[in-house]
Amino acid sequence: MEKMTGKRQGHDFSLLEICDLSVSFRMYDSALGQRDLQVISNLSIKVDAGEILAIAGSSGSGKSLLASAILGILPENAIVAGDVRYNGQKLIPELQEKLRGKEMALVPQSVAYLDPLMRAGAQADGHQKPRPTARRKEIFGRLGLPENAESLYPFQLSGGMARRVLVSTALIADAGLIIADEPTPGMSLDQALEALKLFREMADDGKAVILITHDIDLAFAFADKIAVFYAGTTVETASALEFRTGPEALRHPYSKALWRALPQNGFEPIAGFQPYAGNLPKGCLFAPRCSCKSSQCEQEAPPVRELRGGEVRCFYAT
């Protein structure tokens, strides 16, 4: 597949475009009755070639499920609806299988994804022939891995070393889209910063990077845009600069609350909890916790709309 440089036929484009994605899981209750549990609903994001999109949100908001849906690695009981396109092509299962691990690379959240019977160097090289020995040594060195790390098996690696080997697998791959799902836990601050610098270099080289993270501060420093997830959908997409500026630059009440909840911003919580996928409220999913809600919010689900150069899912954002 042709590598992207940020243009297609003379026009700006998004390398990955997701519109109204919904993901449900078919489940059985104690009486063997069937029901569908919807965990992602009407989720939309765009990622351009040459940029890092960071995805922020609390646990259970659908961040990791999104990665699995893009790559086509959801379990068999998953039901997926919506439009997902890579480089203008609809990501049907056959295309996902063709691109997965080659044109689309994943840094998974769990180090259990490492093959216990395969040495770290061979795992980092992936499918590439001939093996990219020089590139691997460069990335291992920049991530602070010892020289003998390439010859070690996963059980011989510390948790932090295993995490860095996982990160290297995506950095070494010549993929157009890199999805990094919580890539930095277990790393020292210096190692995490170096890993994100490498992702930044890949984006600057024309790749598209999705960075799924709880460490919003690091995302602010390296990402171009931040997509905020809540209860399985996007509530706002804003520039990283707007998040650094503060709540007055943001649009959605949850994004503002997320900013205020950061330790350096007062660690200010809001009442309530993110709703469980099996018990979603009618209307706006954030309405039960929102001080600005109206009766309309409790009855109608707001659409995503463009506002001040970003996107927001809220009737009253200004």
Number of C-alpha atoms within 10 A of each C-alpha: 7 7 13 18 16 19 14 13 6 7 7 11 18 21 25 24 20 21 15 17 20 21 23 18 17 13 13 12 8 6 6 8 8 11 12 15 17 19 20 26 20 17 20 22 20 16 23 24 25 23 26 27 27 29 25 23 24 15 13 18 23 23 26 19 17 22 20 15 20 21 22 18 15 17 10 8 11 17 16 17 15 14 15 21 17 21 19 13 12 15 22 14 13 9 14 19 15 11 19 17 20 18 18 23 23 25 25 21 19 13 18 12 12 20 13 12 10 13 18 26 23 19 19 27 21 16 12 13 7 7 14 16 14 9 15 22 17 11 22 23 13 15 22 15 19 11 10 9 20 19 13 14 19 23 13 14 15 11 15 17 22 25 24 27 28 25 28 25 23 25 24 20 23 18 21 28 29 25 26 24 21 19 24 23 16 15 19 11 12 10 18 18 17 16 23 20 15 18 26 20 15 22 24 15 16 19 26 30 29 25 26 26 23 18 14 20 14 16 23 18 14 19 24 20 23 26 27 23 24 23 23 28 26 27 28 27 29 24 20 22 15 17 22 14 11 14 18 9 16 24 24 24 23 22 25 16 16 22 21 18 15 15 9 10 11 10 13 13 11 14 7 10 9 17 18 13 18 10 9 16 16 14 16 22 22 26 22 18 16 17 10 10 17 12 9 13 21 17 13 13 18 18 13 19 13 12 15 11 8 17 20 27 21 22 18 14 13 11
